[in-house]
Amino acid sequence: MKRMQAGFTLIELVIVIVILGILAATALPRFVDLSSDARKAKLNAAVAAIKSASNLVHATALARSIPATGGNVPAEGVNITTIGQYPTADANGIQAAAGIGTADYGVGTPTNTGGAALGDKLDVNITDAPDATKCYLTYTAATAGPIPASVVVGDDSGC
């Protein structure tokens, strides 16, 4: 009479554990790299916030007939300074309008420290990036013409 096998042999269990270990070792780097993707998403979220705030301040400046030479646009209890009917590239302008705080973002680095004049630029970087000088965006205030304010990702290779 033949005996029926009631379970797995030790060799079969060891082979399954080895296969699971190999799969885990190859899948782990995919999950470790998600922090870089998160920092890039944070940078893109800041770009979107700045674009939205800039457009909102511009629309309000037009509706209130704020002169292109500069003025203040009230927004949620804060006066946003403008130049060319767009927020200035400083703490009283685009930072206040977009809510870009220094707790999460490095402001004025790596190259452009901002200002309140036409065409001034302000760099905003992700402070927890491995290389914050290569994980930043640049906001450019309106220039003469009038050319509207713009925001672009300067570099995201260090995120």
RAQUISUL-V542479 format. One record per residue. N is the residue number from 1. PHI is phi as a letter, one per 40 degrees, with the letter a starting at -180 (NA if undefined). Layout:
# RAQUISUL-V542479
((N | PHI) (N | PHI))
This chain:
# RAQUISUL-V542479
((1 | NA) (2 | c) (3 | c) (4 | c) (5 | c) (6 | b) (7 | a) (8 | c) (9 | c) (10 | c) (11 | c) (12 | c) (13 | c) (14 | c) (15 | c) (16 | c) (17 | c) (18 | c) (19 | c) (20 | c) (21 | c) (22 | c) (23 | c) (24 | c) (25 | c) (26 | c) (27 | c) (28 | d) (29 | c) (30 | c) (31 | c) (32 | c) (33 | c) (34 | c) (35 | c) (36 | c) (37 | c) (38 | c) (39 | c) (40 | c) (41 | c) (42 | c) (43 | c) (44 | c) (45 | c) (46 | c) (47 | c) (48 | c) (49 | c) (50 | c) (51 | c) (52 | c) (53 | c) (54 | c) (55 | c) (56 | c) (57 | c) (58 | c) (59 | c) (60 | c) (61 | c) (62 | c) (63 | c) (64 | c) (65 | f) (66 | c) (67 | c) (68 | c) (69 | c) (70 | h) (71 | i) (72 | b) (73 | b) (74 | c) (75 | a) (76 | f) (77 | g) (78 | b) (79 | c) (80 | c) (81 | c) (82 | b) (83 | a) (84 | g) (85 | g) (86 | b) (87 | c) (88 | c) (89 | c) (90 | a) (91 | c) (92 | c) (93 | b) (94 | c) (95 | c) (96 | c) (97 | c) (98 | c) (99 | g) (100 | c) (101 | c) (102 | c) (103 | c) (104 | b) (105 | b) (106 | c) (107 | b) (108 | g) (109 | b) (110 | c) (111 | b) (112 | b) (113 | c) (114 | g) (115 | i) (116 | b) (117 | b) (118 | d) (119 | g) (120 | c) (121 | b) (122 | b) (123 | c) (124 | b) (125 | b) (126 | c) (127 | c) (128 | c) (129 | c) (130 | d) (131 | b) (132 | c) (133 | c) (134 | b) (135 | a) (136 | a) (137 | b) (138 | b) (139 | c) (140 | b) (141 | c) (142 | d) (143 | b) (144 | c) (145 | i) (146 | c) (147 | b) (148 | c) (149 | c) (150 | a) (151 | b) (152 | b) (153 | c) (154 | c) (155 | a) (156 | b) (157 | c) (158 | c) (159 | c))
